[in-house]
Amino acid sequence: MADIKKLKIPELKKHLKEYDQGELIKLVADLYRQNHHIQSYLSVKFLGGETIQDLYENAR
């Protein structure tokens, strides 16, 4: 079985620089809808401490 080629960070940054703000917002929103880990990460990033406590409680 062949390895899937993964995008390296410099390549990712190059592609992201080509997107306008609306496209970036759509991309992040799509990722948010599709991945529980991204939902948790962005919730902590933007909502802070209260979300950390909620995540801790849910993990217990």
C-alpha positions, -999 to 999 in steps of 0.1 A, spaced: 0 0 0 15 34 -10 20 62 14 -3 92 9 17 123 0 13 149 28 16 186 23 46 201 42 41 233 62 60 256 38 38 243 9 7 248 30 16 284 38 23 290 1 -12 278 -8 -29 296 20 -13 329 10 -32 326 -24 -66 326 -6 -85 357 2 -101 362 36 -135 348 26 -119 316 13 -98 312 45 -129 316 66 -147 290 46 -118 266 49 -115 270 86 -153 266 90 -152 234 69 -124 220 90 -143 229 122 -174 210 110 -154 179 100 -130 174 129 -138 171 167 -101 179 176 -102 212 156 -135 221 173 -119 217 207 -87 235 197 -106 265 182 -130 266 211 -101 269 236 -83 294 213 -113 318 211 -133 311 242 -105 304 267 -107 291 302 -144 282 304 -139 258 274 -108 242 290 -129 234 321 -157 219 299 -132 198 280 -117 186 313 -151 176 327 -161 158 295 -128 138 295 -134 126 330 
